[in-house]
Amino acid sequence: MKNKALTILLDSGSIAFFMLFPHLVPLPFYSYTVICLLAMWFLLKKKGKTFTDIGLSKEGLNLKAVVIGIASAMVWISFMQIIYIPIIRNLFVVPEYTEYNFIRGSLQKLIAIISAAFLVGGFYEEIIFRGYIQAIFEKTIFKGSRTIWSILSTGILFGLYHWQQDIYAIMAAIFGGIFWGILYKKFDNNLWVVIISHSIFDSITLVLIYTGKFGHLV
């Protein structure tokens, strides 16, 4: 019983670290990702696991994963553009989303931020949230419960991780986190599927912002 409580405490502490460190420690150029991935490598090693064990295998990066990743990204961007954004704009007074407006009119900045979207938004965030945090909820905190609780909890944390954005963007991130959590489990914990899906979704969103079409159907 003591060992279980200690495991839950340590796992909860690691989740808190991955949630807070990137926001509270001002490191330049997304360099926090290197520190966090090294920390995750160490934590996995202590459990006798590697990145392969959480779904980051060479075999998983195949044509099927790419196709599913792209297709699911198109589904999710369609949901956001056609359903989510119009609904919240009809129900609430939604401030203009301006976080990435600096890329408008600059193709160079667009390319740079899309590169960051692949490395940070897709690769890093999916390893941390789906590969590590969701697994902790499933195997430690909610062990023996339905997988959906792990997916929902991880999705909520994923949304809160974006607290620098407004409440509507946070809610969108929660829904996105749940969507990718389901996708991750649906395709046998293959991280490449959600990494590609998340990266493509972020990239399309950035292009829409760049062209001034974000949140608009035409």
C-alpha positions as CSV (number, residue, x, y, z in Angstrom):
1,M,0.0,0.0,0.0
2,K,2.9,2.4,0.9
3,N,4.6,1.6,-2.4
4,K,1.4,2.3,-4.4
5,A,1.0,5.7,-2.6
6,L,4.6,6.6,-3.1
7,T,4.3,5.7,-6.8
8,I,1.2,7.9,-7.2
9,L,3.0,10.7,-5.4
10,L,6.1,10.5,-7.6
11,D,4.1,10.2,-10.8
12,S,1.9,13.2,-9.7
13,G,5.0,15.2,-9.1
14,S,6.4,14.4,-12.5
15,I,3.1,15.5,-14.1
16,A,3.3,18.7,-12.2
17,F,6.9,19.2,-13.4
18,F,6.0,18.8,-17.0
19,M,3.0,21.1,-16.6
20,L,4.7,23.9,-14.8
21,F,8.4,23.9,-15.8
22,P,7.9,25.1,-19.4
23,H,5.9,28.1,-18.2
24,L,7.7,29.1,-15.0
25,V,11.3,28.7,-16.1
26,P,12.1,31.3,-18.8
27,L,14.3,29.3,-21.2
28,P,14.8,30.6,-24.8
29,F,13.9,29.0,-28.1
30,Y,11.8,26.1,-26.7
31,S,14.9,24.8,-25.0
32,Y,12.7,23.6,-22.1
33,T,11.7,20.7,-24.4
34,V,15.3,19.3,-24.2
35,I,15.3,19.4,-20.4
36,C,11.8,17.9,-20.1
37,L,12.6,15.1,-22.6
38,L,15.8,14.2,-20.7
39,A,13.8,14.2,-17.5
40,M,11.2,11.9,-19.1
41,W,14.0,9.6,-20.4
42,F,15.3,9.3,-16.9
43,L,11.9,8.6,-15.4
44,L,11.2,6.0,-18.0
45,K,14.6,4.4,-17.4
46,K,13.8,4.2,-13.7
47,K,10.7,2.2,-14.6
48,G,12.7,0.0,-16.9
49,K,11.1,1.5,-20.0
50,T,12.2,3.4,-23.1
51,F,10.5,5.7,-25.6
52,T,9.7,2.7,-27.7
53,D,7.5,1.4,-24.8
54,I,5.3,4.4,-25.0
55,G,4.7,4.1,-28.8
56,L,7.7,5.9,-30.3
57,S,9.0,2.9,-32.3
58,K,10.5,2.9,-35.8
59,E,8.0,0.3,-36.9
60,G,5.1,2.6,-35.9
61,L,6.3,5.3,-38.4
62,N,4.7,3.8,-41.5
63,L,2.4,4.8,-44.4
64,K,-0.7,3.8,-42.3
65,A,0.3,6.1,-39.5
66,V,1.0,9.0,-41.9
67,V,-2.4,8.6,-43.7
68,I,-4.3,8.3,-40.4
69,G,-2.5,11.2,-39.0
70,I,-3.2,13.5,-42.0
71,A,-6.9,12.3,-42.3
72,S,-7.6,12.8,-38.6
73,A,-6.0,16.3,-38.7
74,M,-8.3,17.2,-41.5
75,V,-11.3,15.9,-39.5
76,W,-10.2,18.0,-36.4
77,I,-9.5,21.2,-38.3
78,S,-12.9,20.8,-40.0
79,F,-14.6,20.4,-36.6
80,M,-12.9,23.5,-35.3
81,Q,-13.7,25.7,-38.4
82,I,-17.2,24.5,-39.1
83,I,-18.6,23.6,-35.6
84,Y,-16.6,24.8,-32.6
85,I,-15.5,28.3,-33.6
86,P,-18.9,29.3,-35.1
87,I,-20.8,28.0,-32.1
88,I,-18.7,29.9,-29.5
89,R,-18.9,33.1,-31.6
90,N,-22.7,32.8,-31.7
91,L,-23.0,32.1,-28.0
92,F,-20.3,34.3,-26.5
93,V,-18.4,37.5,-27.1
94,V,-15.1,36.0,-28.2
95,P,-12.0,38.2,-28.4
96,E,-9.9,37.9,-31.5
97,Y,-7.2,35.2,-31.3
98,T,-4.0,37.2,-31.7
99,E,-1.2,35.1,-30.3
100,Y,0.2,34.2,-33.7
101,N,-0.8,37.4,-35.6
102,F,2.9,38.2,-35.9
103,I,3.3,35.7,-38.7
104,R,0.8,37.5,-41.0
105,G,2.6,39.0,-43.9
106,S,5.8,37.1,-43.3
107,L,6.4,33.8,-45.0
108,Q,9.7,33.4,-43.2
109,K,8.0,33.6,-39.8
110,L,5.3,31.2,-41.0
111,I,7.8,28.6,-42.0
112,A,9.7,29.0,-38.7
113,I,6.6,28.7,-36.6
114,I,5.3,25.7,-38.5
115,S,8.7,24.0,-37.9
116,A,8.2,24.7,-34.2
117,A,4.7,23.3,-34.4
118,F,6.1,20.0,-35.7
119,L,8.9,19.8,-33.1
120,V,7.1,21.3,-30.1
121,G,3.3,21.1,-30.7
122,G,3.4,17.7,-32.3
123,F,6.4,15.8,-31.3
124,Y,7.1,17.1,-27.8
125,E,3.6,17.6,-26.5
126,E,2.3,14.3,-27.7
127,I,5.3,12.4,-26.1
128,I,4.6,14.2,-22.8
129,F,0.8,14.1,-22.7
130,R,-0.3,11.0,-24.6
131,G,2.9,9.0,-24.2
132,Y,3.7,9.7,-20.6
133,I,0.9,11.5,-18.7
134,Q,-2.0,9.5,-20.2
135,A,-0.1,6.3,-19.4
136,I,0.4,7.4,-15.8
137,F,-3.4,8.0,-15.4
138,E,-4.2,4.7,-17.1
139,K,-1.6,2.5,-15.3
140,T,-1.2,4.1,-11.9
141,I,-3.9,6.7,-10.9
142,F,-6.9,5.2,-12.6
143,K,-5.6,1.6,-12.7
144,G,-8.5,-0.8,-13.1
145,S,-10.9,1.9,-14.2
146,R,-12.2,2.6,-17.7
147,T,-9.6,4.1,-20.1
148,I,-11.9,7.1,-20.8
149,W,-11.0,8.6,-17.4
150,S,-7.4,8.6,-18.3
151,I,-8.2,10.2,-21.7
152,L,-10.4,12.9,-20.1
153,S,-8.0,13.7,-17.4
154,T,-5.1,14.1,-19.8
155,G,-7.2,16.2,-22.1
156,I,-8.1,18.6,-19.3
157,L,-4.5,18.9,-18.3
158,F,-3.5,19.5,-21.9
159,G,-6.0,22.3,-22.0
160,L,-4.8,23.8,-18.8
161,Y,-1.2,23.6,-20.1
162,H,-2.3,26.3,-22.6
163,W,-3.4,28.7,-19.8
164,Q,-1.6,31.6,-21.5
165,Q,-4.4,31.6,-24.1
166,D,-8.0,32.6,-23.5
167,I,-10.7,30.4,-22.1
168,Y,-12.0,29.5,-25.6
169,A,-8.6,28.4,-26.8
170,I,-8.1,26.4,-23.6
171,M,-11.5,24.6,-24.2
172,A,-10.4,23.9,-27.7
173,A,-7.2,22.4,-26.4
174,I,-9.1,20.2,-24.0
175,F,-11.3,18.9,-26.8
176,G,-8.2,18.4,-28.9
177,G,-6.4,16.5,-26.1
178,I,-9.4,14.2,-25.7
179,F,-9.5,13.7,-29.5
180,W,-5.8,12.8,-29.7
181,G,-6.1,10.7,-26.5
182,I,-8.8,8.6,-28.2
183,L,-6.8,8.4,-31.4
184,Y,-3.7,7.2,-29.4
185,K,-5.7,4.3,-27.8
186,K,-7.6,3.5,-31.0
187,F,-4.4,2.8,-32.9
188,D,-2.6,0.7,-30.3
189,N,-0.7,3.5,-28.5
190,N,1.2,4.5,-31.7
191,L,2.5,7.9,-30.9
192,W,3.4,8.6,-34.5
193,V,-0.3,8.8,-35.4
194,V,-1.0,11.5,-32.9
195,I,2.3,13.3,-33.5
196,I,1.5,13.6,-37.2
197,S,-2.2,14.5,-36.6
198,H,-1.3,17.2,-34.0
199,S,1.5,18.6,-36.2
200,I,-0.6,18.8,-39.3
201,F,-3.5,20.4,-37.4
202,D,-1.3,23.1,-35.9
203,S,0.3,23.7,-39.3
204,I,-3.0,24.2,-41.1
205,T,-4.2,26.4,-38.2
206,L,-1.1,28.6,-38.6
207,V,-1.6,28.8,-42.4
208,L,-5.2,29.9,-41.8
209,I,-4.0,32.6,-39.4
210,Y,-1.4,33.7,-41.9
211,T,-4.0,34.0,-44.6
212,G,-6.6,35.6,-42.3
213,K,-9.0,32.7,-42.7
214,F,-8.8,31.3,-39.2
215,G,-12.4,30.8,-37.9
216,H,-13.9,31.7,-41.3
217,L,-15.4,29.3,-43.8
218,V,-14.6,31.4,-46.8
